Each structure stands twice: as structure tokens, then as C-alpha cells.
Amino acid sequence: MLTLDCIYRASFALKNVIRRTDLIYAPQINNESQVYLKPENLQYTGSFKLRGACYKISCLTEEEKARGVIACSAGNHAQGVALGATKHGIKSLICLPEGAPISKVEATKRYGAEVCLVPGVYDDAYQKALQLKEEKGYTFIHPFDDEDVMEGQGTIALEIMEELPDVDYILVPIGGGGLISGIACAAKQINPSVKIVGVEPEGAASALAAVEDDQLVKLSEVSTIADGTAVKQIGETPFEYIKKYVDEIVTVSDYELMEAFLLLVEKHKLIAEGSGILSLAALKKLHCKRKKVVSLISGGNMDVMTISSMINKGLISRGRILTFSVQLPDIPGQLEVVSHLLNECNANVIGVEHNQFKNFARFSEVELRVTCETNGEAHIQAIADKFKENGYIIQKIN
């Protein structure tokens, strides 16, 4: 059973292993509350998972260590186990879903683990790890359904409560439930009035489904850009702590995650992965005006291509980039007209495709596609209105 003493013991054991991630005051994130970020994306392995994995490994017997360890992961637990095992001179094998970001796969190998890629999602990697555990006799390090792991994750709450004793809300991402279990248990025992809010992606809301049905629910499928929380069913042990300590669970869409990612980059120059920004995306869904809120940024392991994609999609979602098509008479001077109208609207053109051969339905017209920088939906509407006033109808593509 999780106790505050156990979590303090984990904190002492991890003192020389983890980085203490101090709170960052973030007034630009939400002006209705006092928001603080807990940047676990700045942890040594880029994620909070280091805490639970390393503490669990420190608790193993010599016989368990000698057998080597095996784990399943969406990527971040893998790095924590790999690093912890290597520090103790233990062999480690990690089962990862084939869709795990390349950066997480390569980092896991660099920390000293052998990697087994498994077709499917986290749950498929979990089944493969259990199979190999039975076949080879490895010691299994569960990413969330283990009280030692939860105690390691709970050390985050000790740091938050020490630095901000009068915190009103702590927002925590939920994947398998180990992180929020540890944090909620520690925070509530220190201050029972603090509100613990769990955040899940809409496409993988297994904790919310379990709470609503009052039993574990296995989702038929998961679909979210937050790969670290793409779990079909939360852990059995975490479920009990969630029911006991968590006050509310909210969900956010992938579009809201992309907007939150862009907000974090713009306002605080921090990079966080999809799962890492769940709590940030949920801020606008809470009724917590004039409250002190800690938003846990749980991880930041993303490859460069994904970062680029998130930025571009975030810009589109917030109305900062507009791509549109417009039909033009196939006569000279039309590009100049379009350029003039966009200039009047103060829209910066960043891409143009002029296709003379695409529109066979209207032989006398051509299609022009334009991508430009905009300042939001009101600006986009102003551009559409300006073109309409001059006899052109634009079709928004993104």
C-alpha cells in the first residue's frame, strides 16, 4: 500500500539519480489563474519515468537483478529502465511498439538496453514482454501497475508541495495511471484539500471509462498523437488509487494538444511531447479562476520531424497559417491582383501553386493555391471577405 513514508523513502533513494525540476511560473499560459509548470521534460531521460523505473530497480533483490530485467513501454519508461539497469550493471530488454518515435527507440539503445519492436500499440508490447519474461526468466519492470514504481513517481508531488505548499490544483496526465496514483497519494496526504485532476487524450480515455463504469474497461482501440498515453486499459492497482484520491478526469483532443504544444514553445521555449502537454491543454477546461495551478509537463522526447509537424499543425489549428484555393480567369495579371489583395489584408505569402491544367470543367479558368501567414480566424475571415468583395471566392484547404 502506498504511504507518504514510502514515497519519502523513494525520494531519498533517488536523490543522486534524478534531477529536481523546479516549478516555472507561467503567467502567459493562462491569465485567469496562477499557473506553474512542473517541467519533467527536463529530467535526465526527458521524462518523469526515470523516477519510478530507477526506484523499482533499486528495490530488486540480487537474485532478481541477476536474471536481468524486461519492460514494455511506449518509449519513456524504456529509457528509465535502460538507464537504471545499466547503472546497476543489469542486462535489460525493452519491448516497444513499432510505432514508437525513432528518437525514443535510439535513446533506449544508447542507455544500454536491447530493444524488441512489436507490431501494434503499447498493449501489444506488454503481451510480448510477458511472453519473453516467462520464456527467459527475466524480472519484469511494469511501467505503472507496481507500487514501487508509483512511489518513485510520487516524489514529484513532494517537490511540488515543498515548493508551493498552498497549491490548489495539480493537473496530471494519465496513461496507465501510475503517475497520477503516486502524485495523488502523496499530495492528498500532505494537504487533503488540494485538487488532483487527471487528463487523458479523447482517443485513449481508459481511466475515465473505468471511473464511469466503476470497473476496469479495455478500449477496443486507441488513437491519439499522445503516444505515451495510448493505453487501452489502466492498471488494476492505479485504478484503486484513482478512485480514492483523484477529484476529476478531463479529456482533450489532438487539436487541443497541438495548440498547447505551440503555446508552450512560443511562451516558454520548452519542447514537450503529446503526452507531456495533456495537462497544459486541459487548463482552459477547468473552473479554477484565481487559483494556484501546477501543470505537470511529463515528458519531452520527440524527434525533429514530429516537432516540425506539431508546429505546423498547431499553427494551422490556431489560424496562423492559411492555405486556400481560388479560381481565376486564365488571363494575364491575375497573380498580381491576388498579391495586391493579400497585401491589403497584411497577409504574408509563403507559398504559391499556379496550375493551368487542373480545372478541365472550366476551360477559361485556372486554379491558384496560396499559403500565407495569418493572425487568427478573424484575419482569415477578413481575407475571405476582401476577395469576395472583388469577385473571388476562396476555398479554405486546411
C-alpha positions in Angstrom: 0.0 0.0 0.0 1.3 3.5 -0.9 2.1 5.6 2.1 3.7 9.0 2.5 6.6 7.4 4.3 7.3 5.1 1.4 7.3 8.0 -1.0 9.7 9.9 1.2 11.9 6.8 1.2 11.8 6.8 -2.6 12.8 10.4 -2.7 15.9 9.7 -0.5 16.9 6.8 -2.7 16.6 8.9 -5.9 18.4 11.9 -4.5 21.5 11.3 -6.6 19.7 9.8 -9.6 17.1 12.3 -10.7 17.1 16.0 -11.5 14.9 18.2 -9.2 12.7 20.1 -11.7 11.8 23.4 -10.1 8.4 25.0 -10.9 8.3 27.6 -13.6 5.8 30.4 -13.1 3.8 30.7 -16.4 1.6 33.8 -16.3 1.3 33.9 -20.2 -0.2 30.4 -20.3 -3.5 31.3 -18.6 -4.3 34.8 -17.2 -7.2 33.6 -15.1 -5.1 31.5 -12.7 -1.6 31.4 -11.3 -0.2 28.6 -13.4 3.1 26.9 -12.7 4.8 24.3 -14.9 6.5 21.2 -13.4 8.9 20.5 -16.3 9.7 16.8 -16.1 10.5 17.1 -19.8 13.9 18.5 -18.4 14.5 15.3 -16.5 17.7 13.4 -17.4 16.0 11.0 -19.8 13.4 13.6 -20.9 10.6 12.2 -18.8 9.3 11.5 -15.3 9.5 7.8 -16.0 13.1 7.8 -14.8 11.9 8.2 -11.2 9.7 5.1 -11.0 11.9 2.9 -13.1 15.1 3.6 -11.2 13.4 3.3 -7.8 11.9 -0.1 -8.7 15.3 -1.4 -9.9 16.9 -0.2 -6.6 14.4 -2.3 -4.7 15.2 -5.6 -6.6 16.9 -8.4 -4.8 20.3 -9.6 -6.0 18.6 -12.7 -7.4 16.1 -10.6 -9.4 18.9 -8.4 -10.7 20.9 -11.4 -11.8 18.1 -12.6 -14.1 18.1 -9.3 -16.0 15.1 -7.1 -16.4 12.5 -6.8 -19.1 10.0 -4.0 -19.6 7.3 -2.8 -22.1 7.0 0.8 -22.9 5.7 3.5 -25.3 9.2 4.9 -25.1 9.8 6.8 -21.9 9.7 4.0 -19.3 12.1 2.2 -21.7 14.7 4.9 -21.2 14.3 4.9 -17.5 14.6 1.2 -17.2 17.6 1.1 -19.6 19.5 3.8 -17.6 18.6 2.3 -14.2 19.6 -1.2 -15.3 22.9 0.0 -16.8 23.8 1.9 -13.6 23.3 -1.3 -11.6 25.2 -3.5 -14.2 22.0 -5.3 -15.1 21.0 -6.6 -18.6 17.8 -5.1 -19.9 15.4 -5.9 -22.7 12.7 -3.5 -23.7 9.6 -4.3 -25.8 8.5 -1.2 -27.7 5.5 -0.8 -30.2 6.8 -0.5 -33.7 5.2 3.0 -33.9 7.3 4.4 -31.1 9.2 7.5 -32.1 12.6 6.8 -33.5 14.2 9.2 -31.0 12.8 7.1 -28.1 14.0 3.8 -29.7 17.5 5.1 -30.3 17.8 6.7 -26.9 16.8 3.4 -25.2 19.6 1.6 -27.1 22.1 4.3 -26.1 21.2 3.8 -22.5 22.3 0.2 -22.8 19.2 -1.8 -23.4 18.4 -4.4 -26.1 15.2 -3.4 -28.0 12.4 -5.6 -29.3 10.0 -3.8 -31.6 6.5 -5.2 -31.5 3.7 -4.6 -34.1 0.7 -2.7 -32.6 0.4 -0.4 -29.6 1.6 -0.4 -26.0 -0.7 -3.3 -25.0 0.8 -5.5 -27.7 4.3 -4.7 -26.5 3.1 -5.6 -23.0 1.9 -9.1 -24.0 5.2 -9.7 -25.8 7.2 -8.7 -22.7 5.1 -11.1 -20.6 5.8 -13.9 -23.1 9.5 -13.3 -23.1 9.5 -13.0 -19.3 8.1 -16.5 -19.0 10.4 -17.9 -21.7 13.7 -16.4 -20.4 13.1 -15.8 -16.7 13.6 -12.0 -16.8 12.5 -9.8 -13.9 9.5 -7.7 -15.2 9.5 -3.9 -14.5 5.9 -2.8 -15.0 5.6 0.8 -16.3 2.6 1.7 -14.0 0.9 -1.2 -12.2 3.6 -1.5 -9.5 3.6 0.2 -6.1 7.4 0.7 -6.1 7.1 2.5 -9.5 4.2 4.6 -8.2 6.2 5.6 -5.2 9.0 6.8 -7.4 6.6 8.9 -9.5 5.1 10.2 -6.2 8.3 12.0 -5.5 7.1 14.7 -8.0 4.4 15.6 -5.6 6.9 16.0 -2.7 8.8 18.5 -4.7 5.6 20.4 -5.7 4.3 20.6 -2.2 7.6 21.7 -0.8 8.0 24.5 -3.4 4.3 25.6 -3.5 2.6 24.4 -0.2 -0.6 26.3 -1.0 -1.2 24.8 -4.4 -4.9 24.5 -5.2 -4.8 22.2 -8.3 -2.3 19.7 -9.7 -3.0 18.6 -13.3 -1.5 15.2 -14.2 -1.5 13.2 -17.5 -3.0 9.7 -17.3 -1.7 6.7 -19.3 -1.7 3.6 -17.3 -2.3 5.5 -14.1 0.9 5.0 -12.1 2.0 8.7 -12.3 -1.3 10.1 -11.0 -1.6 7.5 -8.4 1.8 8.3 -6.8 1.3 12.1 -7.1 -2.3 12.0 -5.8 -1.4 9.8 -2.8 1.5 12.0 -1.7 -0.2 15.3 -2.3 -3.5 14.3 -0.6 -1.7 13.0 2.5 0.2 16.3 2.8 -2.8 18.5 2.0 -6.2 16.8 1.7 -7.7 19.9 0.2 -5.5 20.0 -2.9 -7.5 19.0 -6.1 -5.9 16.3 -8.3 -7.2 16.4 -11.9 -6.2 13.7 -14.4 -6.0 14.4 -18.1 -6.4 11.9 -20.9 -6.5 12.1 -24.7 -10.0 11.7 -26.1 -8.8 8.8 -28.2 -7.4 6.8 -25.2 -9.6 7.7 -22.2 -9.5 4.3 -20.4 -9.3 5.9 -16.9 -12.4 8.0 -17.5 -14.2 4.9 -18.8 -13.2 2.9 -15.8 -14.3 5.5 -13.3 -17.7 6.0 -15.1 -18.3 2.2 -15.1 -16.7 1.6 -11.7 -14.6 -1.2 -13.2 -11.6 -1.6 -15.4 -12.5 -1.1 -19.1 -10.4 -2.2 -22.0 -10.9 0.0 -25.0 -11.3 -1.7 -28.4 -8.7 0.7 -29.9 -6.7 3.9 -29.1 -6.0 6.7 -31.5 -4.0 9.8 -30.3 -0.9 11.8 -31.1 -0.1 11.4 -27.4 1.7 8.0 -27.9 2.9 7.9 -24.3 -0.6 7.6 -23.0 -2.1 5.4 -25.8 -3.1 2.7 -23.3 -6.2 0.6 -23.8 -6.7 -0.2 -20.1 -5.3 1.4 -17.0 -3.6 -0.6 -14.3 -5.6 -2.5 -11.7 -3.7 -1.1 -8.8 -3.7 2.5 -10.1 -7.4 2.3 -10.6 -7.9 1.8 -6.8 -5.8 4.9 -6.0 -7.5 7.0 -8.7 -10.9 6.2 -7.2 -9.7 7.1 -3.8 -7.7 10.3 -4.5 -8.4 11.8 -7.9 -11.1 14.5 -7.9 -11.8 14.8 -11.7 -10.7 13.4 -15.1 -11.0 15.5 -18.2 -10.1 14.7 -21.8 -8.6 16.8 -24.6 -8.5 16.4 -28.3 -5.4 16.1 -30.6 -6.1 19.6 -31.9 -6.1 21.0 -28.4 -2.8 19.2 -27.8 -1.3 20.8 -30.9 -2.4 24.2 -29.8 -0.9 23.6 -26.3 2.4 22.5 -27.9 2.6 25.7 -29.8 1.7 27.8 -26.8 4.5 26.1 -24.7 7.1 26.7 -27.5 6.1 30.3 -28.0 5.7 31.4 -24.4 8.3 29.4 -22.6 10.6 28.0 -25.3 10.0 24.4 -24.0 9.5 21.3 -26.1 7.1 18.6 -24.8 5.7 15.5 -26.4 2.0 14.9 -26.9 1.5 13.1 -23.7 3.6 15.7 -21.9 1.3 18.6 -22.7 -2.0 16.9 -21.8 -2.3 18.9 -18.5 -1.5 22.1 -20.3 -4.2 21.5 -22.9 -6.7 20.9 -20.1 -6.2 24.3 -18.4 -9.0 26.0 -20.3 -11.5 23.3 -19.3 -11.1 23.9 -15.6 -13.2 26.3 -13.5 -10.3 27.4 -11.3 -10.1 31.2 -11.6 -7.6 32.9 -9.2 -6.3 29.6 -8.1 -2.7 28.3 -7.9 -2.4 25.5 -10.5 0.5 23.2 -11.3 0.5 21.7 -14.7 2.8 18.7 -15.0 4.8 18.6 -18.2 5.5 14.9 -18.0 7.9 14.4 -20.9 9.7 15.9 -23.9 11.0 13.1 -26.0 10.1 13.9 -29.6 12.1 13.5 -32.9 12.7 16.6 -35.0 10.2 15.6 -37.7 7.4 15.3 -35.2 8.3 18.7 -33.7 8.1 20.2 -37.2 4.7 18.5 -37.8 3.3 19.6 -34.4 4.4 23.2 -35.0 2.8 23.4 -38.5 -0.4 21.7 -37.4 -0.6 23.9 -34.3 -0.2 27.0 -36.5 -3.0 25.8 -38.8 -5.2 24.9 -35.8 -4.8 28.4 -34.3 -5.4 30.2 -37.6 -1.8 31.2 -38.0 -1.3 29.6 -41.4 -4.0 29.6 -44.1 -3.9 27.6 -47.4 -6.7 28.4 -49.8 -7.5 27.8 -53.5 -9.2 30.3 -55.8 -10.4 30.1 -59.4 -9.0 32.8 -61.6 -9.7 33.9 -65.2 -7.0 32.5 -67.4 -5.7 35.9 -68.4 -2.5 37.8 -67.7 -2.3 39.9 -64.5 -4.4 37.7 -62.1 -1.5 36.8 -59.9 -0.8 40.5 -59.4 -4.4 41.1 -58.4 -4.3 38.3 -55.8 -0.9 39.5 -54.5 -2.4 43.0 -54.2 -5.5 41.8 -52.2 -3.3 39.8 -49.8 -1.1 42.8 -49.3 -4.1 45.0 -48.4 -5.0 42.3 -45.8 -1.5 42.3 -44.4 -1.1 38.6 -45.1 2.4 37.3 -45.8 2.6 34.8 -48.7 4.8 31.8 -48.1 3.8 29.5 -50.9 2.0 29.7 -54.3 1.0 26.9 -56.8 -0.4 28.1 -60.1 -2.0 25.2 -62.0 -3.1 26.0 -65.6 -4.1 22.4 -66.4 -6.1 21.2 -63.4 -9.6 22.7 -63.9 -10.9 21.0 -67.0 -14.5 21.8 -66.1 -13.9 25.5 -66.8 -11.5 25.8 -69.7 -11.2 29.6 -69.3 -10.2 29.4 -65.6 -7.1 28.3 -63.7 -6.7 27.2 -60.0 -4.3 29.1 -57.7 -3.3 27.7 -54.3 -1.8 30.1 -51.8 -0.3 29.5 -48.4 0.1 32.6 -46.2 0.7 33.6 -42.6 -2.3 34.9 -40.7 -3.1 36.2 -37.3 -6.1 34.0 -36.4 -9.6 33.2 -37.6 -10.8 36.8 -37.6 -7.9 37.7 -40.0 -8.8 34.7 -42.2 -12.4 35.8 -42.4 -11.2 39.3 -43.4 -9.2 37.8 -46.2 -12.2 35.8 -47.5 -14.4 39.0 -47.3 -11.9 41.1 -49.2 -11.6 38.5 -52.0 -15.4 38.2 -52.2 -15.8 42.0 -52.5 -13.6 41.8 -55.5 -15.4 38.9 -57.2 -13.3 35.9 -56.0 -14.4 33.0 -53.8 -11.7 31.4 -51.8 -11.9 27.7 -50.6 -10.0 27.0 -47.4 -7.9 23.9 -47.7 -6.5 23.5 -44.2 
